[in-house]
Amino acid sequence: MIEMVPPGVRTTLMGQQDNDHAMPLDDFLTQALDLLREKPDAKEIVVERARFIRDAVANGSYDDVLALIASS
């Protein structure tokens, strides 16, 4: 099992198709599949656009990230 850490992605699934802050679906898929090819034994896949979310607790920015996500 590989954990996937996605950012907001421009799809109709969550109503983000017109959200300028959400990542285009094609870009997300390209990056995610590239990472899977590069690291087939990875336990976690994090595209660059989701890195700030993934690392929020470790770098002390959790409250700021949560506020940013809540306002989107």
PDB file as gemmi writes it, atoms N, CA and C in Angstrom:
CRYST1    1.000    1.000    1.000  90.00  90.00  90.00 P 1                      
ATOM      1  N   MET A   1       0.840  -1.165   0.000  1.00  0.00           N  
ATOM      2  CA  MET A   1       0.000   0.000   0.000  1.00  0.00           C  
ATOM      3  C   MET A   1       0.890   1.233   0.000  1.00  0.00           C  
ATOM      4  N   ILE A   2       0.523   2.191  -0.812  1.00  0.00           N  
ATOM      5  CA  ILE A   2       1.236   3.463  -0.890  1.00  0.00           C  
ATOM      6  C   ILE A   2       0.271   4.581  -0.537  1.00  0.00           C  
ATOM      7  N   GLU A   3       0.668   5.401   0.419  1.00  0.00           N  
ATOM      8  CA  GLU A   3      -0.164   6.546   0.782  1.00  0.00           C  
ATOM      9  C   GLU A   3       0.074   7.671  -0.217  1.00  0.00           C  
ATOM     10  N   MET A   4      -1.001   8.243  -0.730  1.00  0.00           N  
ATOM     11  CA  MET A   4      -0.935   9.342  -1.687  1.00  0.00           C  
ATOM     12  C   MET A   4      -1.388  10.613  -0.966  1.00  0.00           C  
ATOM     13  N   VAL A   5      -0.573  11.641  -1.000  1.00  0.00           N  
ATOM     14  CA  VAL A   5      -0.901  12.905  -0.349  1.00  0.00           C  
ATOM     15  C   VAL A   5      -1.234  13.915  -1.449  1.00  0.00           C  
ATOM     16  N   PRO A   6      -2.516  14.065  -1.763  1.00  0.00           N  
ATOM     17  CA  PRO A   6      -2.875  14.963  -2.860  1.00  0.00           C  
ATOM     18  C   PRO A   6      -3.113  16.396  -2.392  1.00  0.00           C  
ATOM     19  N   PRO A   7      -2.860  17.342  -3.267  1.00  0.00           N  
ATOM     20  CA  PRO A   7      -3.284  18.719  -3.004  1.00  0.00           C  
ATOM     21  C   PRO A   7      -4.734  18.837  -3.458  1.00  0.00           C  
ATOM     22  N   GLY A   8      -5.298  20.020  -3.389  1.00  0.00           N  
ATOM     23  CA  GLY A   8      -6.577  20.232  -4.050  1.00  0.00           C  
ATOM     24  C   GLY A   8      -6.351  20.071  -5.545  1.00  0.00           C  
ATOM     25  N   VAL A   9      -7.224  19.327  -6.200  1.00  0.00           N  
ATOM     26  CA  VAL A   9      -7.063  19.052  -7.632  1.00  0.00           C  
ATOM     27  C   VAL A   9      -8.312  19.547  -8.357  1.00  0.00           C  
ATOM     28  N   ARG A  10      -8.122  20.186  -9.503  1.00  0.00           N  
ATOM     29  CA  ARG A  10      -9.246  20.727 -10.284  1.00  0.00           C  
ATOM     30  C   ARG A  10     -10.068  19.607 -10.911  1.00  0.00           C  
ATOM     31  N   THR A  11     -11.085  19.194 -10.177  1.00  0.00           N  
ATOM     32  CA  THR A  11     -12.038  18.212 -10.692  1.00  0.00           C  
ATOM     33  C   THR A  11     -13.430  18.615 -10.213  1.00  0.00           C  
ATOM     34  N   THR A  12     -14.435  17.985 -10.783  1.00  0.00           N  
ATOM     35  CA  THR A  12     -15.805  18.237 -10.340  1.00  0.00           C  
ATOM     36  C   THR A  12     -16.141  17.430  -9.085  1.00  0.00           C  
ATOM     37  N   LEU A  13     -15.265  16.490  -8.729  1.00  0.00           N  
ATOM     38  CA  LEU A  13     -15.520  15.625  -7.575  1.00  0.00           C  
ATOM     39  C   LEU A  13     -15.786  16.427  -6.302  1.00  0.00           C  
ATOM     40  N   MET A  14     -14.980  17.429  -6.039  1.00  0.00           N  
ATOM     41  CA  MET A  14     -15.150  18.258  -4.842  1.00  0.00           C  
ATOM     42  C   MET A  14     -15.533  19.686  -5.205  1.00  0.00           C  
ATOM     43  N   GLY A  15     -16.004  19.897  -6.430  1.00  0.00           N  
ATOM     44  CA  GLY A  15     -16.420  21.230  -6.857  1.00  0.00           C  
ATOM     45  C   GLY A  15     -15.268  22.201  -7.044  1.00  0.00           C  
ATOM     46  N   GLN A  16     -14.073  21.688  -7.323  1.00  0.00           N  
ATOM     47  CA  GLN A  16     -12.904  22.554  -7.464  1.00  0.00           C  
ATOM     48  C   GLN A  16     -12.509  22.791  -8.918  1.00  0.00           C  
ATOM     49  N   GLN A  17     -13.385  22.483  -9.846  1.00  0.00           N  
ATOM     50  CA  GLN A  17     -13.048  22.587 -11.265  1.00  0.00           C  
ATOM     51  C   GLN A  17     -12.664  23.997 -11.691  1.00  0.00           C  
ATOM     52  N   ASP A  18     -13.128  25.012 -10.995  1.00  0.00           N  
ATOM     53  CA  ASP A  18     -12.812  26.396 -11.343  1.00  0.00           C  
ATOM     54  C   ASP A  18     -11.904  27.071 -10.317  1.00  0.00           C  
ATOM     55  N   ASN A  19     -11.372  26.309  -9.389  1.00  0.00           N  
ATOM     56  CA  ASN A  19     -10.534  26.855  -8.321  1.00  0.00           C  
ATOM     57  C   ASN A  19      -9.110  27.084  -8.830  1.00  0.00           C  
ATOM     58  N   ASP A  20      -8.708  28.338  -8.899  1.00  0.00           N  
ATOM     59  CA  ASP A  20      -7.366  28.673  -9.387  1.00  0.00           C  
ATOM     60  C   ASP A  20      -6.263  28.159  -8.461  1.00  0.00           C  
ATOM     61  N   HIS A  21      -6.598  27.880  -7.204  1.00  0.00           N  
ATOM     62  CA  HIS A  21      -5.603  27.377  -6.256  1.00  0.00           C  
ATOM     63  C   HIS A  21      -5.426  25.862  -6.367  1.00  0.00           C  
ATOM     64  N   ALA A  22      -6.353  25.196  -7.007  1.00  0.00           N  
ATOM     65  CA  ALA A  22      -6.274  23.743  -7.148  1.00  0.00           C  
ATOM     66  C   ALA A  22      -5.361  23.380  -8.315  1.00  0.00           C  
ATOM     67  N   MET A  23      -4.705  22.245  -8.184  1.00  0.00           N  
ATOM     68  CA  MET A  23      -3.758  21.773  -9.196  1.00  0.00           C  
ATOM     69  C   MET A  23      -4.511  21.163 -10.373  1.00  0.00           C  
ATOM     70  N   PRO A  24      -4.115  21.473 -11.590  1.00  0.00           N  
ATOM     71  CA  PRO A  24      -4.749  20.840 -12.750  1.00  0.00           C  
ATOM     72  C   PRO A  24      -4.589  19.313 -12.669  1.00  0.00           C  
ATOM     73  N   LEU A  25      -5.629  18.603 -12.992  1.00  0.00           N  
ATOM     74  CA  LEU A  25      -5.634  17.145 -12.879  1.00  0.00           C  
ATOM     75  C   LEU A  25      -4.499  16.508 -13.674  1.00  0.00           C  
ATOM     76  N   ASP A  26      -4.286  16.939 -14.903  1.00  0.00           N  
ATOM     77  CA  ASP A  26      -3.209  16.351 -15.721  1.00  0.00           C  
ATOM     78  C   ASP A  26      -1.841  16.525 -15.067  1.00  0.00           C  
ATOM     79  N   ASP A  27      -1.602  17.681 -14.468  1.00  0.00           N  
ATOM     80  CA  ASP A  27      -0.326  17.917 -13.786  1.00  0.00           C  
ATOM     81  C   ASP A  27      -0.173  16.986 -12.584  1.00  0.00           C  
ATOM     82  N   PHE A  28      -1.247  16.849 -11.808  1.00  0.00           N  
ATOM     83  CA  PHE A  28      -1.199  15.958 -10.649  1.00  0.00           C  
ATOM     84  C   PHE A  28      -0.909  14.526 -11.077  1.00  0.00           C  
ATOM     85  N   LEU A  29      -1.628  14.049 -12.084  1.00  0.00           N  
ATOM     86  CA  LEU A  29      -1.427  12.671 -12.542  1.00  0.00           C  
ATOM     87  C   LEU A  29      -0.020  12.451 -13.084  1.00  0.00           C  
ATOM     88  N   THR A  30       0.483  13.395 -13.847  1.00  0.00           N  
ATOM     89  CA  THR A  30       1.841  13.273 -14.388  1.00  0.00           C  
ATOM     90  C   THR A  30       2.870  13.173 -13.270  1.00  0.00           C  
ATOM     91  N   GLN A  31       2.786  14.086 -12.301  1.00  0.00           N  
ATOM     92  CA  GLN A  31       3.752  14.075 -11.201  1.00  0.00           C  
ATOM     93  C   GLN A  31       3.622  12.819 -10.353  1.00  0.00           C  
ATOM     94  N   ALA A  32       2.397  12.433 -10.037  1.00  0.00           N  
ATOM     95  CA  ALA A  32       2.182  11.252  -9.201  1.00  0.00           C  
ATOM     96  C   ALA A  32       2.702   9.986  -9.885  1.00  0.00           C  
ATOM     97  N   LEU A  33       2.400   9.827 -11.157  1.00  0.00           N  
ATOM     98  CA  LEU A  33       2.866   8.644 -11.884  1.00  0.00           C  
ATOM     99  C   LEU A  33       4.382   8.657 -12.053  1.00  0.00           C  
ATOM    100  N   ASP A  34       4.971   9.821 -12.273  1.00  0.00           N  
ATOM    101  CA  ASP A  34       6.433   9.916 -12.351  1.00  0.00           C  
ATOM    102  C   ASP A  34       7.074   9.482 -11.032  1.00  0.00           C  
ATOM    103  N   LEU A  35       6.516   9.944  -9.919  1.00  0.00           N  
ATOM    104  CA  LEU A  35       7.045   9.562  -8.608  1.00  0.00           C  
ATOM    105  C   LEU A  35       6.892   8.066  -8.364  1.00  0.00           C  
ATOM    106  N   LEU A  36       5.783   7.498  -8.770  1.00  0.00           N  
ATOM    107  CA  LEU A  36       5.585   6.052  -8.617  1.00  0.00           C  
ATOM    108  C   LEU A  36       6.595   5.261  -9.448  1.00  0.00           C  
ATOM    109  N   ARG A  37       6.904   5.751 -10.644  1.00  0.00           N  
ATOM    110  CA  ARG A  37       7.908   5.076 -11.477  1.00  0.00           C  
ATOM    111  C   ARG A  37       9.312   5.199 -10.873  1.00  0.00           C  
ATOM    112  N   GLU A  38       9.621   6.382 -10.363  1.00  0.00           N  
ATOM    113  CA  GLU A  38      10.942   6.634  -9.784  1.00  0.00           C  
ATOM    114  C   GLU A  38      11.156   5.877  -8.477  1.00  0.00           C  
ATOM    115  N   LYS A  39      10.075   5.727  -7.707  1.00  0.00           N  
ATOM    116  CA  LYS A  39      10.180   5.121  -6.374  1.00  0.00           C  
ATOM    117  C   LYS A  39       9.107   4.036  -6.201  1.00  0.00           C  
ATOM    118  N   PRO A  40       9.242   2.918  -6.903  1.00  0.00           N  
ATOM    119  CA  PRO A  40       8.197   1.888  -6.844  1.00  0.00           C  
ATOM    120  C   PRO A  40       8.010   1.270  -5.457  1.00  0.00           C  
ATOM    121  N   ASP A  41       8.995   1.408  -4.581  1.00  0.00           N  
ATOM    122  CA  ASP A  41       8.889   0.855  -3.228  1.00  0.00           C  
ATOM    123  C   ASP A  41       8.513   1.900  -2.180  1.00  0.00           C  
ATOM    124  N   ALA A  42       8.130   3.085  -2.635  1.00  0.00           N  
ATOM    125  CA  ALA A  42       7.796   4.172  -1.705  1.00  0.00           C  
ATOM    126  C   ALA A  42       6.597   3.804  -0.832  1.00  0.00           C  
ATOM    127  N   LYS A  43       6.612   4.301   0.368  1.00  0.00           N  
ATOM    128  CA  LYS A  43       5.474   4.132   1.284  1.00  0.00           C  
ATOM    129  C   LYS A  43       4.504   5.302   1.164  1.00  0.00           C  
ATOM    130  N   GLU A  44       5.008   6.412   0.600  1.00  0.00           N  
ATOM    131  CA  GLU A  44       4.221   7.642   0.500  1.00  0.00           C  
ATOM    132  C   GLU A  44       4.620   8.389  -0.768  1.00  0.00           C  
ATOM    133  N   ILE A  45       3.634   8.924  -1.473  1.00  0.00           N  
ATOM    134  CA  ILE A  45       3.863   9.735  -2.659  1.00  0.00           C  
ATOM    135  C   ILE A  45       3.278  11.123  -2.380  1.00  0.00           C  
ATOM    136  N   VAL A  46       4.133  12.141  -2.482  1.00  0.00           N  
ATOM    137  CA  VAL A  46       3.708  13.516  -2.234  1.00  0.00           C  
ATOM    138  C   VAL A  46       4.149  14.370  -3.428  1.00  0.00           C  
ATOM    139  N   VAL A  47       3.186  14.862  -4.201  1.00  0.00           N  
ATOM    140  CA  VAL A  47       3.556  15.770  -5.288  1.00  0.00           C  
ATOM    141  C   VAL A  47       4.014  17.085  -4.678  1.00  0.00           C  
ATOM    142  N   GLU A  48       4.821  17.817  -5.403  1.00  0.00           N  
ATOM    143  CA  GLU A  48       5.432  19.034  -4.865  1.00  0.00           C  
ATOM    144  C   GLU A  48       4.393  20.023  -4.325  1.00  0.00           C  
ATOM    145  N   ARG A  49       3.263  20.131  -4.992  1.00  0.00           N  
ATOM    146  CA  ARG A  49       2.229  21.093  -4.585  1.00  0.00           C  
ATOM    147  C   ARG A  49       1.576  20.730  -3.249  1.00  0.00           C  
ATOM    148  N   ALA A  50       1.713  19.483  -2.819  1.00  0.00           N  
ATOM    149  CA  ALA A  50       1.134  19.044  -1.544  1.00  0.00           C  
ATOM    150  C   ALA A  50       2.164  18.992  -0.425  1.00  0.00           C  
ATOM    151  N   ARG A  51       3.411  19.267  -0.736  1.00  0.00           N  
ATOM    152  CA  ARG A  51       4.490  19.152   0.259  1.00  0.00           C  
ATOM    153  C   ARG A  51       4.236  20.057   1.465  1.00  0.00           C  
ATOM    154  N   PHE A  52       3.744  21.285   1.249  1.00  0.00           N  
ATOM    155  CA  PHE A  52       3.509  22.201   2.384  1.00  0.00           C  
ATOM    156  C   PHE A  52       2.448  21.658   3.333  1.00  0.00           C  
ATOM    157  N   ILE A  53       1.486  20.906   2.818  1.00  0.00           N  
ATOM    158  CA  ILE A  53       0.467  20.296   3.676  1.00  0.00           C  
ATOM    159  C   ILE A  53       1.078  19.144   4.458  1.00  0.00           C  
ATOM    160  N   ARG A  54       1.826  18.300   3.761  1.00  0.00           N  
ATOM    161  CA  ARG A  54       2.431  17.120   4.376  1.00  0.00           C  
ATOM    162  C   ARG A  54       3.392  17.507   5.497  1.00  0.00           C  
ATOM    163  N   ASP A  55       4.133  18.582   5.313  1.00  0.00           N  
ATOM    164  CA  ASP A  55       5.168  18.970   6.272  1.00  0.00           C  
ATOM    165  C   ASP A  55       4.707  19.999   7.299  1.00  0.00           C  
ATOM    166  N   ALA A  56       3.444  20.352   7.308  1.00  0.00           N  
ATOM    167  CA  ALA A  56       2.950  21.445   8.159  1.00  0.00           C  
ATOM    168  C   ALA A  56       3.196  21.228   9.648  1.00  0.00           C  
ATOM    169  N   VAL A  57       2.962  20.041  10.136  1.00  0.00           N  
ATOM    170  CA  VAL A  57       3.171  19.785  11.565  1.00  0.00           C  
ATOM    171  C   VAL A  57       4.654  19.857  11.899  1.00  0.00           C  
ATOM    172  N   ALA A  58       5.476  19.218  11.074  1.00  0.00           N  
ATOM    173  CA  ALA A  58       6.907  19.148  11.343  1.00  0.00           C  
ATOM    174  C   ALA A  58       7.580  20.521  11.335  1.00  0.00           C  
ATOM    175  N   ASN A  59       7.122  21.420  10.462  1.00  0.00           N  
ATOM    176  CA  ASN A  59       7.794  22.726  10.389  1.00  0.00           C  
ATOM    177  C   ASN A  59       7.058  23.835  11.149  1.00  0.00           C  
ATOM    178  N   GLY A  60       6.004  23.464  11.883  1.00  0.00           N  
ATOM    179  CA  GLY A  60       5.317  24.428  12.728  1.00  0.00           C  
ATOM    180  C   GLY A  60       4.332  25.345  12.024  1.00  0.00           C  
ATOM    181  N   SER A  61       3.942  25.003  10.798  1.00  0.00           N  
ATOM    182  CA  SER A  61       3.017  25.870  10.063  1.00  0.00           C  
ATOM    183  C   SER A  61       1.593  25.317   9.991  1.00  0.00           C  
ATOM    184  N   TYR A  62       1.270  24.347  10.826  1.00  0.00           N  
ATOM    185  CA  TYR A  62      -0.031  23.683  10.767  1.00  0.00           C  
ATOM    186  C   TYR A  62      -1.202  24.658  10.850  1.00  0.00           C  
ATOM    187  N   ASP A  63      -1.174  25.568  11.809  1.00  0.00           N  
ATOM    188  CA  ASP A  63      -2.289  26.519  11.971  1.00  0.00           C  
ATOM    189  C   ASP A  63      -2.455  27.396  10.725  1.00  0.00           C  
ATOM    190  N   ASP A  64      -1.350  27.838  10.163  1.00  0.00           N  
ATOM    191  CA  ASP A  64      -1.418  28.668   8.947  1.00  0.00           C  
ATOM    192  C   ASP A  64      -1.961  27.874   7.760  1.00  0.00           C  
ATOM    193  N   VAL A  65      -1.501  26.636   7.611  1.00  0.00           N  
ATOM    194  CA  VAL A  65      -1.963  25.793   6.510  1.00  0.00           C  
ATOM    195  C   VAL A  65      -3.446  25.482   6.663  1.00  0.00           C  
ATOM    196  N   LEU A  66      -3.872  25.176   7.870  1.00  0.00           N  
ATOM    197  CA  LEU A  66      -5.286  24.897   8.122  1.00  0.00           C  
ATOM    198  C   LEU A  66      -6.150  26.112   7.792  1.00  0.00           C  
ATOM    199  N   ALA A  67      -5.696  27.295   8.175  1.00  0.00           N  
ATOM    200  CA  ALA A  67      -6.446  28.523   7.864  1.00  0.00           C  
ATOM    201  C   ALA A  67      -6.512  28.751   6.341  1.00  0.00           C  
ATOM    202  N   LEU A  68      -5.407  28.488   5.656  1.00  0.00           N  
ATOM    203  CA  LEU A  68      -5.374  28.652   4.201  1.00  0.00           C  
ATOM    204  C   LEU A  68      -6.350  27.691   3.522  1.00  0.00           C  
ATOM    205  N   ILE A  69      -6.344  26.453   3.945  1.00  0.00           N  
ATOM    206  CA  ILE A  69      -7.244  25.461   3.361  1.00  0.00           C  
ATOM    207  C   ILE A  69      -8.708  25.797   3.658  1.00  0.00           C  
ATOM    208  N   ALA A  70      -8.979  26.230   4.862  1.00  0.00           N  
ATOM    209  CA  ALA A  70     -10.350  26.569   5.261  1.00  0.00           C  
ATOM    210  C   ALA A  70     -10.896  27.761   4.467  1.00  0.00           C  
ATOM    211  N   SER A  71     -10.019  28.667   4.058  1.00  0.00           N  
ATOM    212  CA  SER A  71     -10.482  29.853   3.326  1.00  0.00           C  
ATOM    213  C   SER A  71     -10.625  29.617   1.832  1.00  0.00           C  
ATOM    214  N   SER A  72     -10.162  28.481   1.356  1.00  0.00           N  
ATOM    215  CA  SER A  72     -10.237  28.188  -0.095  1.00  0.00           C  
ATOM    216  C   SER A  72     -11.600  27.742  -0.527  1.00  0.00           C  
TER     217      SER A  72                                                      
END                                                                             
